[in-house]
Amino acid sequence: MNTRDWFKTAGYGMMVHWGLYSLPGGEWNGKKGGDYAEWVQNHFRIPNNEYEQLAAIFNPIYFNADEWVELAKECGMKYIVLTSKHHDGFAMYHSKADKYNICDATPFKRDVVEELAESCAKKGIKLGLYYSQALDWHHEHGGGYDVVRNDGFSWENNWDFPDAGKKDYSICFEEKIKPQVKEIVTNYGDLCLLWFDVPLTITKHQGEELRALVKQYQPDCMVNSRLYPGAPDIANLDIDECGDYDYFALDDNCYPETLKQIPSKYGLFETPGTMNKSYGYCRFDNNWITPEELNKRRKKLNDLGVNYLLNVGPDGLGRIPVTAQDILRKAAEIYK
């Protein structure tokens, strides 16, 4: 069975947002951040030389890939998607392209992606990897400087690198993005998908380069719609206008009544969802959904033919919060 056929029937997967941001858990210097704890560096405009100190103490001794995979499998999930690099630029695998990674920059010195890939292969769960292809706050030429958020802040790192006129995303693209995408599609076995996100600054041509790179080494690895400029508003564009992709990633926590007018060449869809408000671990976010609500969302999506990619945010020690585990298990017990 090829990956597209498998994806059409997968139904349910686990997304995992985990990185340096899991240590502060949405808080910084006695203040609470926004809804998304994984954005803590941007929210508080934390300088890289200060944020890097988190790497020096990042030692998640309770991380156990087998436990994560067993939980997903127990709860009926068919695949796991881990953040290999989020917007802060820190890689959760041993990157040769940039030493700002979990093996070279932390006392932990273990390749999380490698361990998870081995466990997934052993236990019969497919693995996908999230990769932030356009935003990189650790790189001077990381993208986002062409867009301002509704709160008035830029998506870029303009506190360390304030002169937007000197920035050239193509430098970051060639120096870091392309080499790291090649690393993750050549070093960790078969991947079911690459989950790209927030395509600001990146051009259609650059998106097509990344897609071609993925397909060169793993022809059956799927690429989502958020690779290209215009996503997640890509529903308003023609497929040929935005670039080709294997499946359409709906907006975060999107539970539509219909899929009309959403372009998808292969008829494949997925909604990424959270169990509270944040994707990354957040100490003060206790807005947990109930098992009943989880199942309601899952059924609604699956009835439309949409996969439900439900996120968990492990803490700085590598533990999936007990509350999240309890909700997942209870939902699986009562799901019909």
C-alpha positions in Angstrom: 0.0 0.0 0.0 1.5 3.4 -0.9 1.5 6.2 1.6 -1.5 8.1 0.0 -3.7 5.0 0.2 -2.6 4.4 3.8 -3.2 8.1 4.7 -6.7 8.0 3.4 -7.6 5.4 6.0 -5.3 6.4 8.9 -7.8 8.6 10.6 -5.9 9.5 13.8 -2.4 10.5 14.6 -0.3 12.1 17.3 1.6 15.4 16.8 4.4 16.2 19.3 5.6 19.7 19.9 8.8 19.4 21.9 11.9 21.5 22.1 13.8 24.1 24.2 10.5 26.0 24.7 9.3 23.1 26.8 11.6 24.2 29.6 10.0 27.6 30.4 6.6 26.2 29.6 5.1 29.5 28.4 6.5 31.6 31.2 9.5 34.1 31.2 10.8 36.3 34.0 7.6 35.9 36.1 5.2 36.6 33.2 2.8 34.4 31.3 3.2 34.3 27.6 0.6 33.8 24.9 -1.6 30.9 24.0 1.2 29.1 22.2 4.0 28.3 24.5 6.3 27.2 21.7 6.3 30.9 20.6 7.8 32.0 23.9 11.0 33.3 22.4 9.1 35.5 19.9 6.5 36.6 22.5 9.1 37.9 24.9 11.7 38.9 22.3 14.3 36.7 24.1 17.8 37.3 22.6 19.4 34.2 21.2 22.4 34.4 23.6 19.9 34.2 26.4 17.6 31.6 24.9 20.6 29.4 24.1 21.1 29.0 27.8 18.1 26.7 27.8 20.1 24.3 25.6 22.9 24.2 28.2 20.4 22.8 30.8 18.1 20.7 28.5 18.5 17.2 29.8 15.1 15.4 29.4 16.1 12.3 31.3 12.6 10.8 31.3 12.2 10.8 27.5 11.3 7.3 26.5 10.5 6.8 22.8 8.9 3.4 23.4 6.5 4.9 26.0 5.4 7.6 23.6 4.8 5.1 20.7 3.0 2.7 23.0 0.7 5.4 24.2 -0.1 6.4 20.6 -0.7 2.8 19.6 -2.8 2.1 22.6 -5.1 5.0 21.8 -5.6 4.0 18.2 -3.2 6.4 16.5 -1.6 5.3 13.3 1.2 7.8 13.0 3.4 10.3 15.0 4.6 13.6 13.8 7.5 15.1 15.8 8.9 18.7 15.6 12.4 18.1 14.2 12.9 21.9 14.1 10.5 24.6 15.2 10.6 28.3 14.6 13.3 28.8 17.3 15.8 27.1 15.0 16.8 24.3 17.4 17.0 20.9 15.9 15.8 17.8 17.9 18.2 15.6 16.0 21.9 15.5 15.3 22.2 18.0 12.5 25.6 18.4 10.7 24.3 21.5 9.0 24.0 23.5 12.3 25.4 22.7 15.7 22.4 24.3 17.4 20.9 20.9 18.0 20.1 18.4 20.8 23.3 16.4 20.4 25.8 19.2 20.1 24.3 21.9 22.3 22.8 20.0 25.3 24.0 17.7 28.0 21.4 15.2 26.8 23.4 14.4 23.6 20.8 11.9 22.3 19.2 12.0 18.9 15.5 12.1 19.7 14.4 11.6 16.1 16.6 8.6 15.7 15.2 7.0 18.9 11.6 7.7 17.9 12.2 6.4 14.4 13.6 3.1 15.8 10.7 2.7 18.2 8.1 3.5 15.5 9.6 0.9 13.1 9.7 -1.7 15.9 6.1 -1.1 17.0 4.4 -0.6 13.6 3.6 3.1 13.8 4.5 5.4 11.0 6.7 8.4 11.6 6.4 11.9 10.1 8.5 15.0 10.9 7.5 18.6 11.3 10.0 21.1 10.0 9.7 24.9 10.1 11.0 25.8 6.7 10.5 29.6 6.6 10.8 30.8 10.2 14.1 30.5 12.0 14.7 32.9 14.8 18.3 31.6 15.4 19.4 32.5 11.8 20.0 36.1 10.9 18.2 35.6 7.5 15.4 33.4 8.9 12.1 34.5 7.3 9.0 36.3 8.5 10.2 39.8 8.0 7.7 40.5 5.3 4.6 40.0 7.6 3.3 41.6 10.8 1.0 39.8 13.1 -2.3 41.1 14.4 -0.7 42.0 17.7 1.7 44.3 16.0 4.8 42.1 16.2 6.7 40.7 13.3 7.1 37.0 12.8 10.8 37.4 12.4 13.6 37.8 14.9 13.9 41.6 14.8 15.3 42.0 18.3 18.6 40.3 17.5 18.6 41.2 13.8 16.7 44.5 13.6 17.7 45.6 10.0 15.2 43.9 7.7 16.8 45.6 4.7 20.0 43.5 5.1 18.1 40.2 5.4 18.0 37.7 2.6 15.9 34.5 3.2 17.7 32.7 0.4 20.8 32.7 2.5 19.1 30.9 5.3 17.4 28.6 2.7 20.7 27.5 1.2 22.8 27.4 4.4 20.3 25.7 6.7 16.9 24.8 5.4 17.8 22.7 2.4 20.7 20.9 4.1 18.5 20.0 7.2 15.6 18.8 5.1 18.0 16.5 3.2 19.3 15.3 6.6 15.9 14.3 7.9 14.8 12.5 4.7 18.1 10.6 4.4 19.0 9.6 8.0 15.9 8.3 9.7 14.4 5.6 7.5 11.0 5.8 5.7 8.9 8.8 6.7 5.2 8.9 5.9 5.2 12.7 5.6 7.0 16.0 6.0 4.9 18.5 7.9 5.9 22.0 6.8 4.5 25.1 8.5 4.0 28.9 8.4 5.3 29.6 4.8 6.1 33.2 5.2 8.9 34.7 3.0 9.5 31.4 1.1 8.8 31.5 -2.6 6.8 29.1 -4.7 10.1 28.1 -6.4 11.8 27.4 -3.1 8.9 25.4 -1.9 9.1 23.3 -5.1 12.8 22.8 -4.5 12.1 21.4 -1.0 9.3 19.1 -2.4 11.6 17.9 -5.1 14.3 17.3 -2.5 12.0 15.2 -0.4 10.7 13.2 -3.4 14.3 12.6 -4.7 15.2 10.6 -1.6 11.7 9.4 -0.5 9.2 9.4 -3.4 6.5 8.0 -1.2 6.9 10.6 1.6 4.0 13.0 1.5 4.3 16.8 1.7 1.6 18.9 3.2 0.1 22.1 1.8 1.7 24.5 4.3 5.0 24.2 2.3 3.9 27.0 0.0 3.3 30.7 0.3 -0.3 31.5 0.9 -1.0 28.6 3.3 -3.0 28.1 5.5 -5.2 30.4 3.3 -4.3 28.2 0.4 -8.0 27.2 0.1 -8.5 30.4 -1.8 -5.8 29.6 -4.4 -5.6 27.3 -7.3 -3.4 24.2 -6.8 -1.3 25.2 -9.8 -0.9 28.7 -8.4 0.3 27.6 -5.0 2.4 24.6 -5.9 1.8 20.9 -5.7 1.3 19.0 -2.4 0.1 15.6 -1.4 -2.5 16.5 1.2 -4.2 19.6 2.5 -3.5 20.7 6.1 -6.5 22.6 7.4 -6.2 25.5 9.9 -5.2 24.7 13.5 -8.2 23.2 15.4 -10.4 23.4 12.3 -13.5 21.2 12.4 -15.4 22.1 9.2 -19.0 21.2 8.3 -17.9 20.6 4.7 -14.8 20.4 2.5 -16.3 22.2 -0.4 -13.9 24.6 -2.2 -10.8 23.3 -0.5 -8.4 22.2 -3.3 -6.7 18.8 -2.8 -5.4 17.0 -5.8 -5.5 13.6 -4.1 -8.6 14.2 -1.8 -6.5 13.9 1.3 -7.0 16.2 4.4 -5.8 16.6 7.9 -6.6 18.9 10.9 -3.9 19.6 13.5 -5.5 20.0 16.9 -4.6 20.7 20.5 -5.9 19.2 23.7 -5.8 22.6 25.5 -4.8 25.9 23.9 -1.0 25.5 23.4 0.9 23.1 21.3 4.1 23.3 23.3 4.1 22.4 27.0 2.5 25.2 29.0 2.6 25.2 32.8 -0.5 27.4 33.2 -2.7 26.0 30.4 -5.3 23.8 32.1 -8.0 24.3 29.4 -8.1 20.6 28.7 -10.8 19.1 26.4 -12.8 16.2 27.7 -12.5 12.7 26.3 -16.1 13.2 25.0 -15.2 16.4 23.2 -12.1 14.7 21.8 -14.1 11.9 20.4 -16.7 14.3 19.0 -14.0 16.1 17.0 -12.4 12.9 15.9 -15.7 11.5 14.6 -16.7 14.7 12.9 -13.4 14.9 11.0 -13.2 11.2 10.2 -16.8 11.2 8.8 -15.6 13.9 6.4 -12.5 11.9 5.5 -10.2 14.2 7.4 -7.4 12.8 9.6 -7.2 14.1 13.1 -3.6 14.9 14.1 -3.9 15.5 17.8 -1.0 17.3 19.6 0.7 16.5 22.9 3.3 18.8 24.4 5.9 16.9 26.6 7.5 18.9 29.4 11.2 19.7 29.7 12.0 16.3 31.2 10.4 14.5 28.2 7.2 13.5 29.9 3.8 13.7 28.2 1.6 15.3 30.8 -0.4 12.8 32.8 -3.6 14.8 32.2 -3.1 14.5 28.5 -2.4 10.7 28.8 -5.5 10.2 30.9 -7.7 12.0 28.4 -6.3 10.1 25.4 -6.8 6.7 27.1 -10.3 7.5 28.3 -11.3 8.7 24.9 -9.9 5.6 23.3 -11.9 3.4 25.7 -15.2 5.0 24.9 -14.7 5.8 21.2 -17.2 4.2 18.9 
